């Protein structure tokens, strides 16, 4: 999965154990949500390891209308193509998160 972060930019992650019953992933990791996470980044690997996820904001306003949802999905598809991995863009993150 790809996660956009404020401090590290786009992180490509592997969520090991996320489907286990006692996994530390509250609320599930879904597209178009915001959460707190713990990630292990290894310089020798292209993939970081997502070890925990806490859902902070499910962003229900995204799903109010089909047009809004489609526009958000388009942007979610566009961002990983437009930015380099692990290249922080705080202004872009703030715009995407609505902060």
Backbone torsions as a table, in degrees:
resi	resn	phi	psi	omega
1	UNK	NA	158.0	177.3
2	UNK	-114.2	130.5	179.7
3	UNK	-121.0	130.4	176.5
4	UNK	-91.2	123.9	-179.5
5	UNK	-120.5	156.0	-179.7
6	UNK	-73.3	-41.6	-173.6
7	UNK	-88.8	-25.6	-176.6
8	UNK	-118.0	-3.6	-177.6
9	UNK	77.2	-145.4	-177.5
10	UNK	-82.2	121.2	177.8
11	UNK	-113.4	128.7	174.0
12	UNK	-93.6	123.0	-171.0
13	UNK	-127.1	156.3	171.0
14	UNK	-115.0	123.9	-178.1
15	UNK	-97.2	84.2	-178.4
16	UNK	-69.7	131.1	175.8
17	UNK	75.1	13.9	-175.6
18	UNK	-67.4	-21.3	-178.9
19	UNK	-94.4	-2.3	177.8
20	UNK	-69.2	151.6	-178.2
21	UNK	-61.1	-38.0	-177.8
22	UNK	-101.5	24.8	-179.0
23	UNK	-68.0	143.3	-179.5
24	UNK	-83.0	53.9	-179.1
25	UNK	-124.5	86.6	-177.4
26	UNK	-72.0	133.4	176.0
27	UNK	75.1	-5.0	-178.6
28	UNK	76.5	150.5	178.0
29	UNK	-94.8	115.8	-179.1
30	UNK	-127.3	155.0	174.3
31	UNK	-64.2	144.2	177.7
32	UNK	66.2	38.1	171.8
33	UNK	-129.3	164.5	178.3
34	UNK	-124.1	139.1	-178.1
35	UNK	-156.3	171.0	173.4
36	UNK	-95.6	142.6	-175.2
37	UNK	-142.1	158.6	170.5
38	UNK	-117.5	125.3	-175.5
39	UNK	-130.1	139.1	173.1
40	UNK	-103.5	117.5	-179.6
41	UNK	-105.6	120.4	177.9
42	UNK	-108.8	124.8	179.8
43	UNK	-60.4	-24.1	-177.3
44	UNK	-84.3	-2.0	-176.1
45	UNK	-127.3	148.2	176.0
46	UNK	-78.8	-19.6	-178.5
47	UNK	-110.2	132.6	171.1
48	UNK	-84.9	164.8	177.7
49	UNK	-110.2	118.8	176.7
50	UNK	-84.1	115.3	-175.9
51	UNK	-102.4	-23.4	175.3
52	UNK	-154.6	154.7	-178.4
53	UNK	-146.1	127.9	175.1
54	UNK	-119.0	116.1	179.6
55	UNK	-66.0	121.9	179.5
56	UNK	-103.4	-41.0	-175.9
57	UNK	-145.1	111.4	-179.4
58	UNK	-75.4	-12.8	178.5
59	UNK	55.8	59.8	-179.1
60	UNK	-64.6	-22.0	179.3
61	UNK	-61.8	-22.4	179.1
62	UNK	-65.9	-33.8	-173.8
63	UNK	-95.6	14.2	-179.4
64	UNK	-68.7	-39.7	179.5
65	UNK	-136.2	155.4	179.6
66	UNK	-63.8	-40.8	-179.4
67	UNK	-61.7	-44.1	179.2
68	UNK	-63.7	-44.9	179.4
69	UNK	-61.7	-44.9	179.8
70	UNK	-63.4	-40.4	178.9
71	UNK	-65.1	-43.2	179.0
72	UNK	-65.3	-39.6	177.9
73	UNK	-65.5	-37.2	177.5
74	UNK	-62.3	-46.1	178.9
75	UNK	-64.7	-40.7	178.5
76	UNK	-61.9	-32.3	177.0
77	UNK	-77.6	-33.3	-176.0
78	UNK	-75.8	-40.3	-174.1
79	UNK	-56.6	-49.4	179.8
80	UNK	-62.4	-21.8	177.7
81	UNK	-83.4	-21.9	-172.9
82	UNK	-97.4	-20.6	-177.9
83	UNK	-118.5	155.4	177.0
84	UNK	-85.2	150.1	177.3
85	UNK	-60.4	142.7	176.0
86	UNK	53.7	36.6	175.4
87	UNK	-119.2	100.0	-173.4
88	UNK	-63.7	139.2	174.8
89	UNK	-135.7	78.2	-175.6
90	UNK	-57.5	-38.7	-179.7
91	UNK	-65.9	-40.2	177.6
92	UNK	-65.3	-43.8	178.2
93	UNK	-59.4	-46.7	-179.9
94	UNK	-60.6	-40.1	178.4
95	UNK	-65.5	-42.1	-180.0
96	UNK	-68.3	-37.6	-178.2
97	UNK	-81.2	-11.2	-179.8
98	UNK	74.4	26.5	-180.0
99	UNK	-101.8	NA	NA
